Amino acid sequence: MNKILLIMRREYLTRVRNRTFLLSTFLLPTVIILFIAGSVVISQQTKTRHRIAVLDANGYFKDYLKSDSSISFIFSPEIDSSNYAQKGATAVMIIPPLPEDKKTIYRLKYKQQLGLAGNADLQGRVDNAIVDHLIYEHTKVSRAQLDSLRLQSNIAELRSYEDNGTSVKESSQGLSFGIGYASGILIYLLTFIYGAMVMRGVMEEKTNRIAEVVVSSVKPFQLMMGKITGIGAVGLTQFLLWVILLVGLATVAQGFISPDTMKEVQQMQQASQVGDASSVARAGQAAQQLYKVQNALATANWGLIIFCFLFYFIGGYLFYSALFAAVGSAVNEDPQEAQSLMMPITLPVIFSFFIMTVAVQDPAGPLAVWASIIPFSSPIVMMARIPFGVPGTVPWWQLGLSMALLILGFVGTTWLAGKIYRTGILMYGKKPSWKTMWKWAFHS
């Protein structure tokens, strides 16, 4: 045990004192924040406003299709399907007569594609215009009254609550989606980064013949475990420093919020406790946005989320890093050999990432449930489900079974990798293959 700790200490200190570690630790969160903020600003500044000419054979869409910052509708008799581009329109929408007794197709002809969201937005506007017209035609409601009713109808707000049987807790679907997605991506990236770091470290020691000297005083399994745990501790240190840095940046950012806005937020929180939603509508836009963010953050079970993230990060890292170490011990100096042997290890991680994108959309679906229990995918997929609620969306038995199987999986991969590592670390000149590694694991 003392030898494993010595190797772990060496691996940890060597990497933590490295200038690259310090730069990546403190600059990466800042770069990510600036990248996200820059993307939002650029998307807002460069957002395209589509000018759509409407050829309406019904004669009533002009009264219902309203222009805004994203779409500008043009109703002009001088524009047709052949000259709309010369008249400055990006597309032309041709709406034939729409009888009420059958479904009719209307067409959009464009020079510049609206995109998936733009098409959905346009179709929704046309559907709403048809509904408004039918209400106007078949009732005594005027267009002015219809517009007034639509404005007055914005009096309800949906809030979600998780029913735990004995208690009910408010939840935020958007926050759960964001936390689940971000957690899955982080574990996905960190598993690759630190797993590959373990493999490179083993390869360097083997090619430099350092391993021959080291294994004369320690067992190969002890060398592998010390290297894996030492690099894993580096990953945990880096993650904790990121958390501290992000909390510090959030605290500094609050100092730039005006006292009046903070006072409005406090008043909104007090009013919300007594069920008064009108004060929220009367507050300023900045206060409303800050109130929504604070209210959403308060709904998350941060203690459970952080504990599970650390567990699944450590478990997933240990599960895969042992296999990465086995590959590193088998290859020689050719990096292409490592790439070919890494494929069976990386494919489950990549598949887990794709399953995670499904899990955040349907966290209680069969695919998400089984993938969050199987050790090969549970570190990424289970973290995409946990923010949606425990024991609601994720029952305790599923969480416990997932954790237990991940621990057993780590023990199994460590045993398998240890058998391969013990033989492969001292083998030179032989081109490795999975068949050869299988013999090392079960016939040596």
ROPA-108651 format. One record per residue (C-alpha): x, y, z. Coordinates in steps of 0.1 Angstrom, whole numbers, plus 5000, padded with zeros to 4 digits. Example, Ala and Ser with C-alpha at 12.3 -4.5 7.8 and 13.67 -1.06 7.14 Angstrom:
2
    c1    c2    c3
  5123  4955  5078
  5137  4989  5071
***
This chain:
444
    c1    c2    c3
  5000  5000  5000
  5029  5024  5008
  5044  5018  4974
  5011  5026  4957
  5009  5058  4977
  5044  5068  4967
  5037  5063  4930
  5004  5081  4934
  5021  5110  4951
  5048  5112  4924
  5022  5112  4896
  5000  5138  4913
  5028  5163  4922
  5045  5159  4888
  5013  5170  4870
  5000  5195  4894
  5033  5215  4894
  5032  5215  4856
  5027  5249  4840
  5002  5234  4816
  4980  5222  4844
  4979  5257  4860
  4971  5274  4827
  4943  5249  4818
  4928  5250  4853
  4925  5288  4855
  4921  5298  4818
  4898  5271  4806
  4867  5282  4827
  4873  5318  4816
  4876  5308  4780
  4844  5287  4782
  4825  5316  4798
  4838  5341  4772
  4830  5317  4744
  4794  5312  4756
  4789  5349  4761
  4805  5357  4728
  4783  5331  4710
  4752  5346  4726
  4761  5381  4716
  4771  5371  4681
  4739  5351  4676
  4719  5381  4687
  4738  5406  4666
  4739  5385  4635
  4704  5372  4637
  4689  5372  4602
  4655  5389  4596
  4637  5372  4568
  4616  5392  4545
  4588  5369  4532
  4564  5380  4504
  4529  5365  4508
  4508  5357  4478
  4474  5352  4495
  4445  5339  4475
  4422  5341  4505
  4426  5377  4513
  4426  5376  4551
  4462  5367  4561
  4472  5403  4559
  4451  5410  4590
  4467  5382  4611
  4503  5378  4600
  4523  5405  4620
  4559  5414  4613
  4585  5413  4641
  4623  5413  4646
  4627  5378  4630
  4602  5378  4601
  4589  5407  4581
  4558  5399  4559
  4553  5417  4526
  4519  5420  4510
  4523  5437  4477
  4505  5431  4444
  4537  5440  4425
  4555  5409  4439
  4551  5374  4425
  4569  5341  4425
  4593  5351  4398
  4605  5385  4409
  4604  5383  4447
  4642  5382  4450
  4645  5414  4428
  4620  5431  4451
  4641  5424  4482
  4623  5394  4496
  4642  5363  4508
  4613  5340  4502
  4577  5340  4489
  4549  5321  4505
  4521  5310  4481
  4488  5303  4499
  4460  5290  4476
  4423  5291  4486
  4419  5272  4518
  4385  5255  4519
  4374  5244  4554
  4364  5209  4543
  4398  5196  4532
  4435  5200  4539
  4454  5222  4514
  4491  5225  4508
  4507  5260  4507
  4543  5265  4494
  4573  5284  4504
  4598  5293  4477
  4631  5308  4488
  4665  5320  4478
  4677  5319  4514
  4668  5289  4537
  4649  5298  4568
  4663  5269  4588
  4644  5243  4609
  4634  5267  4636
  4624  5294  4611
  4601  5269  4592
  4585  5258  4624
  4579  5294  4635
  4564  5303  4601
  4541  5273  4601
  4529  5281  4636
  4521  5317  4626
  4501  5305  4596
  4482  5280  4618
  4474  5307  4644
  4462  5330  4616
  4438  5304  4603
  4424  5297  4638
  4419  5335  4644
  4401  5339  4611
  4378  5309  4617
  4370  5323  4652
  4363  5357  4636
  4341  5341  4608
  4321  5318  4630
  4315  5340  4660
  4306  5376  4667
  4341  5384  4681
  4357  5413  4662
  4394  5413  4652
  4401  5440  4678
  4384  5420  4705
  4403  5389  4694
  4437  5407  4697
  4426  5421  4731
  4416  5386  4744
  4450  5372  4733
  4468  5399  4753
  4445  5394  4783
  4449  5356  4782
  4485  5357  4795
  4474  5353  4831
  4487  5317  4839
  4522  5304  4845
  4531  5267  4847
  4554  5255  4874
  4565  5219  4879
  4567  5201  4912
  4583  5168  4920
  4560  5145  4941
  4581  5125  4966
  4552  5109  4983
  4556  5127  5016
  4566  5161  5002
  4564  5181  4971
  4593  5202  4957
  4594  5227  4929
  4616  5218  4900
  4629  5234  4868
  4629  5214  4836
  4653  5238  4819
  4678  5237  4848
  4676  5199  4850
  4682  5197  4813
  4712  5220  4815
  4728  5203  4845
  4723  5168  4831
  4737  5178  4797
  4767  5197  4812
  4775  5169  4837
  4773  5142  4809
  4796  5162  4787
  4821  5169  4815
  4824  5132  4825
  4826  5123  4788
  4855  5147  4782
  4873  5141  4814
  4872  5103  4809
  4889  5107  4776
  4914  5133  4787
  4926  5116  4819
  4923  5081  4805
  4945  5090  4775
  4969  5107  4800
  4972  5074  4819
  4979  5055  4786
  5005  5080  4775
  5022  5078  4808
  5024  5040  4807
  5037  5042  4771
  5064  5066  4779
  5077  5046  4809
  5077  5014  4787
  5095  5030  4757
  5120  5047  4780
  5126  5014  4798
  5118  5032  4831
  5092  5005  4839
  5120  4978  4839
  5137  4997  4868
  5105  5004  4887
  5091  4969  4885
  5122  4956  4901
  5110  4971  4934
  5072  4972  4930
  5047  4949  4914
  5033  4959  4880
  4998  4960  4895
  5010  4984  4922
  5026  5006  4895
  4994  5007  4875
  4971  5015  4905
  4995  5042  4917
  4995  5058  4883
  4957  5056  4879
  4948  5070  4913
  4975  5097  4911
  4962  5110  4877
  4926  5107  4890
  4935  5129  4919
  4948  5155  4895
  4914  5154  4877
  4895  5159  4910
  4918  5188  4920
  4912  5205  4887
  4875  5200  4889
  4873  5214  4925
  4894  5244  4915
  4870  5250  4886
  4841  5250  4910
  4858  5275  4933
  4867  5297  4904
  4832  5297  4890
  4817  5304  4924
  4841  5333  4927
  4832  5347  4893
  4795  5345  4901
  4801  5363  4934
  4821  5391  4916
  4793  5393  4890
  4767  5400  4916
  4786  5431  4926
  4779  5447  4893
  4741  5443  4898
  4725  5475  4908
  4710  5477  4944
  4676  5487  4929
  4675  5455  4908
  4684  5434  4939
  4657  5451  4959
  4631  5443  4932
  4643  5407  4932
  4638  5405  4970
  4603  5420  4967
  4594  5394  4939
  4606  5366  4962
  4585  5378  4991
  4554  5382  4968
  4560  5348  4953
  4558  5332  4987
  4522  5345  4992
  4512  5336  4956
  4511  5371  4942
  4523  5368  4906
  4513  5404  4896
  4544  5419  4913
  4566  5397  4891
  4550  5412  4860
  4554  5448  4873
  4592  5443  4879
  4619  5454  4855
  4632  5430  4828
  4666  5427  4845
  4650  5419  4879
  4627  5393  4863
  4656  5375  4846
  4676  5374  4878
  4646  5363  4897
  4640  5334  4873
  4677  5323  4875
  4678  5324  4913
  4644  5306  4915
  4655  5279  4891
  4689  5274  4909
  4671  5270  4942
  4650  5240  4929
  4681  5218  4924
  4693  5193  4950
  4729  5204  4947
  4742  5182  4975
  4730  5150  4958
  4740  5163  4923
  4776  5171  4934
  4780  5138  4953
  4768  5118  4924
  4789  5137  4899
  4821  5130  4920
  4811  5094  4924
  4804  5088  4887
  4834  5108  4876
  4857  5087  4898
  4839  5055  4890
  4839  5061  4853
  4875  5073  4853
  4887  5042  4872
  4865  5019  4850
  4880  5031  4818
  4915  5042  4829
  4925  5007  4838
  4917  4996  4803
  4936  5026  4789
  4966  5016  4811
  4963  4980  4797
  4965  4993  4761
  4995  5016  4770
  5014  4986  4784
  5007  4965  4753
  5018  4989  4726
  5054  4999  4717
  5065  5032  4701
  5040  5033  4673
  5010  5056  4681
  4989  5039  4654
  4990  5007  4674
  4975  5025  4704
  4947  5040  4682
  4937  5006  4668
  4936  4991  4703
  4917  5020  4717
  4887  5016  4694
  4869  4989  4715
  4874  5012  4746
  4863  5045  4731
  4832  5032  4712
  4812  5026  4745
  4821  5061  4757
  4810  5076  4724
  4778  5056  4723
  4771  5067  4759
  4774  5103  4748
  4747  5098  4721
  4725  5080  4746
  4729  5109  4770
  4715  5133  4744
  4684  5111  4744
  4683  5107  4782
  4680  5145  4788
  4650  5145  4765
  4634  5114  4780
  4650  5107  4814
  4625  5080  4824
  4626  5061  4790
  4637  5025  4788
  4669  5034  4769
  4679  5060  4795
  4671  5036  4824
  4691  5006  4812
  4720  5027  4799
  4722  5044  4833
  4726  5010  4850
  4751  4993  4827
  4786  5002  4839
  4799  5009  4804
  4775  5039  4800
  4762  5047  4835
  4788  5074  4844
  4776  5096  4816
  4739  5086  4813
  4730  5085  4849
  4743  5120  4855
  4720  5131  4827
  4690  5117  4846
  4698  5126  4883
  4691  5164  4880
  4655  5155  4869
  4648  5142  4904
  4656  5114  4929
  4636  5094  4938
  4610  5106  4913
  4626  5102  4879
  4654  5081  4892
  4642  5056  4919
  4666  5048  4947
  4669  5012  4936
  4681  5023  4901
  4707  5047  4916
  4719  5021  4941
  4721  4993  4915
  4739  5016  4891
  4765  5025  4917
  4770  4989  4928
  4775  4976  4893
  4799  5005  4885
  4820  4995  4915
  4819  4958  4905
  4828  4969  4869
  4858  4988  4881
  4870  4958  4901
  4865  4936  4870
  4883  4960  4846
  4911  4965  4871
  4916  4928  4875
  4916  4923  4837
  4939  4952  4830
  4962  4941  4858
  4967  4908  4841
  4974  4924  4808
  4996  4951  4823
  5017  4926  4842
  5028  4909  4810
  5026  4937  4785
  5047  4963  4804
  5078  4941  4799
  5071  4929  4764
  5090  4946  4735
  5091  4942  4698
  5058  4922  4695
  5030  4938  4677
  5000  4938  4701
  4965  4927  4692
  4934  4921  4713
  4938  4883  4707
  4973  4885  4723
  4960  4907  4752
  4933  4882  4758
  4959  4854  4762
  4978  4876  4786
  4947  4881  4806
  4934  4846  4809
  4963  4823  4800
  4992  4838  4819
***
